[in-house]
Amino acid sequence: KGHESGTLVHGLLAHGIAGGDIERPGIVHRLDRDTSGLLVVAKGDRSHRRLQRMLSERLIERRYLVLVHGTFPPALTVDRPVGRDRRNRTRMSTQSDRPREARTHFRRVTAYPRHSLLEARLDTGRTHQIRVHLEAAGFPVVGDRVYGRRGDEGGLARQFLHAWHLSFPHPETGDRIEVESPLPSDL
């Protein structure tokens, strides 16, 4: 919202993608601002409806790579509702008056002396879910200016969060689709 041009929505409209509504044509799920990687876009209304149903039925697997501060355990599931923060309405929080179910599974990929590289797998898809769950668990995302450690961005211009893997059944054929996106050069 608030951008006249240069967004994904503008690009999709220019290519004739019209599934879903005009404000989010074809977009089945979203990524946080400054999060890189993959997302699912449908070319038409029928596929859009089917893919959104698959997302709500948890048939679309989304995995992210995320670098956090601290030594993370080998695996951890955070099952804490997320909603608008009680004190700051621009932030999401596990301390909310109107929380919604949220569950994220984390697996440590690599442990570094002061950081850990994790894979995050979403069961639900709340706004800022991964970042909020990691902050609540005491392992903020490196470079996250909203939920991270202030002044400790590690030289990054954005948070270290990348949607690297998507897996889902094709909305028409049912064939399994798996796609991966390598980490971009800035991460």
Secondary structure, 3 states (H helix, E strand, C coil): CCCCCCCHHHHHHHCCCCCCCCCCCCECCCCCCCCEECCCECCCHHHHHHHHHHHHCCCCEEEEEEEEECCCCCEEEEECCEEEECCCCCCEECCECCCECCEEEEEEEEECCCEEEEEEEECCCCCCHHHHHHHHHCCCECCCCCCCCCCCCCCCCCCCEEEEEEEEECCCCCCEEEEECCCCCCC
